[in-house]
C-alpha cells in the first residue's frame, strides 16, 4: 500500500511538472522557430526537453500527442509556399552523458529483442538548419526547411545561392552500383562558418544594429529571406547527410559515400565506429578539438549503421529509435533550486548558497551555486523550488543567471534572511551588502572544528588542508562536517585553480574515509576536553553497547544513555570532562550533525573491546619525542593490542615513559617523579617479549 501511495504522489508531481515543461517549451520553440526570437538559449531549452523526455520515459501514461517530444519544428512561415515532405523529417532525442547513450542503446536492444553492439555511424552535429533537397533527372528543383516535420517552407531560390548545394548532379558517377533515379530526395544542414558570422556581426556594429547571438540564428534567418540576394550575401555553407530515396544503400555510411560521389558536400570528419567505446572516443575527441573547426558543432549524432536494423527500430515520438544526438556538455542548463542555505565564511561573512538538483554544465556535474548576498536573491527574484538557468563559461564558477518564473507551481517558498548566525546563534550585523556574525570568534572556531574533523587522528582525509577547507567554506560548498561527504567532483572542478583531476582525487579520498574506527570518530567530533586518549577510554567503555558496524546515531544513543554520574565513574574522566561530554550529546546542533553524518553514509567500526588479558595489562605508557621505527599512532595501537593503556600526561600512575628523539617536558617531569624512562629499542623489546 505504501509503495502504491508513493507512486501516486510521484505520478501527481510528475504530471504537474510535465504540464509546466510542455507549456514553457512550446512557448520558447514557437518564438524561436517562427519569429527567430530567442527567449532562452538553445542549451537551456535542450535541458528542459531532456527533463521532459526522461519524465515521459518514467511515466509513459503521461505522454500525450501534443508533447514537444513528439513534435519536430515550428509552423511554416506564412510568406513562403508550403511543401509537403515525401517522408516525415524527424529530429533526434538528446543524450548528455555516456549513461544516457548506454540507456538509449539498451532501449533499442530491448525493442528489437536482440543486443545492438555496432557498428555505428558517428556524425558531427552541425548547429544549423535542417533542409530537404529534391532533384529531378539530376537537376535541383526544390528545397525546403523542416517546418513541422510534415510540411516545410519552399526556400528553393535561396538555397540555389549556396555554393555547397549542387544545382545538378555529377552523372559521371552513375554506374551499375549508383543509379540516379528520376526523383532523388536528400537531406542536410545549412550553417554559417565562424569567420562569416564574425564578419556579419562586425558589419552590424558598424551600422549601429544589434549583433546576432550565434551562427545558427543567422543561418536560419538568412534561409528565410524573401530576397535571395540577402541570402547570397551571407555566404552560407551546407553538408548533406541522408538519402531518402532508395538507391540501393544498405548502410548509412554508404549514403555518405554515394552523396560524395554525386557531388554533394559531405563532412569528412564523420566516421564508422565499430563499438560504442569507439563512439565515446569520437565524442571525447571532438569535444576537445571542436574549437579548431571552422563551424559550430554542439555534439555528435550516433546512428545504427545497418539500414535494415535502423528501419526495424522505427520511430518513437519525433525521433528515430535507432539514432540519438549525444550533445557536448552545455555552458547553460536548467535545474531546480531545492534549498538555499546560509554559509559562514572564514571572516564571519554570511553567503547564501543555492543547493540544486545535480546538473551538468561545462563538462562537470554541479550541485551548488553561490548567490553572493540577499540583494542578489532579490534581483533574480529567486524562490526555493524555482526552475533556474545555470551558466558556466570557461572555468568560471557556475552562476544562476535567470529564474524561469513561468515554470512556477505556486509551491515555491520565499527565502527568509536569518537574523542570527546559524553557527553560534549570535546576532547578525549588516556590513554594506554583506551580513556578518557579530561574534568575532565564531568563524574561527567553526573553521578550527573542520580542520580538526579531517585531521590525521580523526577522519584522516589527506588533501583537505586548511587552505582548501577555507576555500570550500567561502564558496559555500560546505557548512558543516557532513557536507564534506556530499561534495561532487563538478562542485570542486568548477573552482579556479582546481582541475578535474584534483577534484577527482579529493572526492575519491573523501569517499575512502567513510568508514572509521569508533575512537577516531569520537575524537573527530571535537568535544571539549576529549583528546585522543580520552576518546580511546570512552571507546572501551561504550564498545559493548554498540554493534560491530555502527552508525553515528547509535553512538548518540550510547552516550545519551549515560548520565553525568555514569560518565564520572569512567576511568580518567573527571567532573569537567564528564560535563563537557554530557552537554555535547544533548545540544540540538550536534544531534543534527550526527543524524546528517548517518545520512551521508558514515560507518563506524566498533571492533575494539576492553582488554581482559595481555602481557601489558595494567601497564600505562607515555610517549614523548620522535620514534624512528614506527609512528606514534602505530605505537599506541600496539600497546592497546597487548592490553596496555596510553596516557597523554605524566603522573605517578605511569609505568613507563618512552623517550624518542628530542623528548619534551614530559621527559623532565618523569625524571622528577622517578618514573622509569625507556628508549625506543627497550620499548620494542617489551613489545616483542
VENRAVEN-V475901 format. One record per helix or strand. SS is the DSSP state (@ for helix, = for strand). FROM is the first residue (numbers start at 1). TO is the last residue. If there is no record, write none. Layout:
ss=SS from=FROM to=TO
ss=SS from=FROM to=TO
This chain:
ss=@ from=2 to=35
ss=@ from=42 to=58
ss=@ from=60 to=62
ss=@ from=68 to=70
ss== from=82 to=84
ss== from=91 to=91
ss== from=94 to=95
ss=@ from=98 to=112
ss== from=120 to=126
ss== from=129 to=136
ss== from=139 to=145
ss== from=151 to=154
ss=@ from=156 to=159
ss== from=168 to=168
ss=@ from=171 to=173
ss== from=183 to=191
ss=@ from=194 to=206
ss=@ from=215 to=223
ss=@ from=228 to=233
ss== from=237 to=243
ss== from=251 to=251
ss=@ from=252 to=261
ss== from=271 to=273
ss=@ from=276 to=292
ss== from=297 to=304
ss== from=306 to=306
ss=@ from=307 to=313
ss== from=315 to=316
ss== from=319 to=320
ss== from=323 to=327
ss== from=332 to=344
ss== from=349 to=361
ss== from=364 to=370
ss=@ from=374 to=380
ss== from=384 to=384
ss== from=387 to=391
ss== from=399 to=403
ss=@ from=405 to=407
ss== from=413 to=413
ss== from=420 to=420
ss== from=427 to=431
ss== from=434 to=437
ss=@ from=442 to=454
ss=@ from=466 to=474
ss=@ from=481 to=486
ss=@ from=489 to=493
ss=@ from=500 to=512
ss== from=515 to=517
ss=@ from=518 to=524
ss=@ from=532 to=545
ss== from=549 to=550
ss=@ from=552 to=560
ss=@ from=564 to=568
ss=@ from=575 to=584
ss=@ from=588 to=599
ss== from=603 to=605
ss== from=620 to=624
ss== from=626 to=626
ss=@ from=632 to=641
ss== from=645 to=646
ss== from=656 to=659
ss== from=661 to=661
ss=@ from=665 to=673
ss== from=677 to=679
ss=@ from=680 to=688
